[in-house]
């Protein structure tokens, strides 16, 4: 009970802070009495317009994503997934990618699901590919990316294609070079038992689904708000010349967008709307690196990975993913654009 109250208090504090930031952004006159320099009204207006547009465009896809994820959590039996895992590594990787297409779970719920599947016997390399590729190739993310880049559908196809290639390479590397089980076994068992107990206590699946969806929506929504505020602020207050200079550099544009994706930790159901706002200043290939790297590795997922896998494996996976996405996104850019 104390833990729940503590978490609720932190969530409430977070909501208050976010509301204060939005209020000050919408009504800058409130800080004039504090003798704080206020940016010019044109930039404030740009910030407000961009913030509202990003949030409103992404919100429907977050809602769809959380409800699908909640349905998956409650009604999908994981036993049959573990039972049908192919033994051949290439077929196993294709199987993992297919799971991502068929079962649209965002990255927020992917790691706990894969942890349980691995306890049931899913091989490590299949689970890792599912974690990395699943949040990108699922139908909800495809639809949101297509909506964000309606006039440039090649970005949508490049995102899906690059994610599959990156997943294939990382899956083969993990299969070949990682021996043993990097799961934190004691913690895994504890989480698994807790989940089984909570499911056993649940008598009404509809109420459980709604409760899960509410938690998922708050979890993803707060990252969307933070990401939207930062994105709108960068676009509104950082000099355009500096952004263009960063965005047109062959290496700097990719490094900036990948670091940006890591820090923002935006859900893959809404990150395309953030990325599309940089379309006029950053190279297309660097935007694709943002769209692929963010759902695979970000600050939030890193913390979740560290709670499930040992530190050495997590560092190995992050470095491998970063290098693979960086090299392949540049290669994709030279071939496709």
Beta strands, then each sheet from edge to edge (+ up, - down):
end
